[in-house]
Amino acid sequence: MADLSRTGPVERDVEQ
């Protein structure tokens, strides 16, 4: 579900 986080800077938090 990294696609949803890609819409914002939250993707960095989700990846880790």
C-alpha atoms as one frame of an Amber mdcrd trajectory, in Angstrom:
protein
   0.000   0.000   0.000   2.930   2.311  -0.660   0.987   3.858  -3.534  -1.376
   5.687  -1.165   1.506   7.058   0.883   3.228   8.249  -2.311   0.675  11.084
  -2.431   2.483  12.729   0.492   5.660  12.813   2.602   4.229  10.001   4.685
   5.694   7.484   2.227   9.038   7.857   4.020   7.418   6.787   7.281   5.570
   3.896   5.674   8.681   2.532   3.966  10.482   2.261   7.285
